[in-house]
Amino acid sequence: MTVLIIEDEAPAFRRLQKVLEEINSEIKIVEVIDTVEDTVKWLNSNSHPDLLFMDIQLSDGLSFEIFESVKISKPIIFTTAFDEYMLRAFKVSSIDYLLKPIKKDDLAKSLQKYEEMKKSFGEGTALPDINALISKIRLDDKKYKSRFLVRKGEELISIETDSIAYFQSRNGVVHLFGTKGNTYLVDFNLDELAQQLDPVKFYRANRQFLIAYDAIKKTHRYHKGKLLVEMERPADEPITISSEKAAEFKQWLGN
């Protein structure tokens, strides 16, 4: 069996090499590559090995970028420090993954899975859609903020996102309004906050407000197709959804 290892951490490579040799001394490592750029060049210039071990985070980017330049039809085992929940998409695929530090038993199971896959390939079964899986991973592995560090005088306070009712921008300054009546200044604008918060839980209502789903009391029809949102903690000015965003907002409420 020929193997290509794509890994930018020397200790991780040495660990993988050692365990591979312990499991199967006939495995041949044809090359070890540590960047996206060099991997693309190598794969475009050489016959692809039987199996690829691929770290997700390389020194010059994510290994997912390799698939944008090279068509890979060989099985891949990803190695990563990500936790199992974030990689659940691999559970239902023929591609496997290993969590660092790599354990011998886990690697042995992955190689056994490869052998089972190889039998299927001999019968003409195609590999799963790698790009589709990568798209799924890119969505699943994004981490949203679970708390914010805010200031109250000289004191620093950690606020859980579940206790936030809404954010409001006033004259370029953003305030965090908590569900328990507390209010703090934050060091982010609403655009930055929208990128950091889970879009299932928070919605950018308009230029002034970013609101939490759990803090919405009720929604009313407003004039000219707009919607008026009433929060459990009342805001000092109406929170309205434009007629252009009304359908999107209602869909968000329903999801």
Secondary structure, DSSP 4 states (H G I P E B T S, - for coil): -EEEEE-S-HHHHHHHHHHHHHH-TT-EEEEEE-SHHHHHHHHHHS---SEEEEESEETTEEGGGGGGT----S-EEEEESS-TGGGGGGGGSS-EEEESSPPHHHHHHHHHHHHHHHHHHHTTPPPP-HHHHHHHHHHHTPPPPSEEEEEETTEEEEEEGGGEEEEEEETTEEEEEETTS-EEE-SS-HHHHHHHS-TTTEEE-SSSEEEEGGGEEEEEE-GGG-EEEEESS--SS-EEE-HHHHHHHHHHHH-
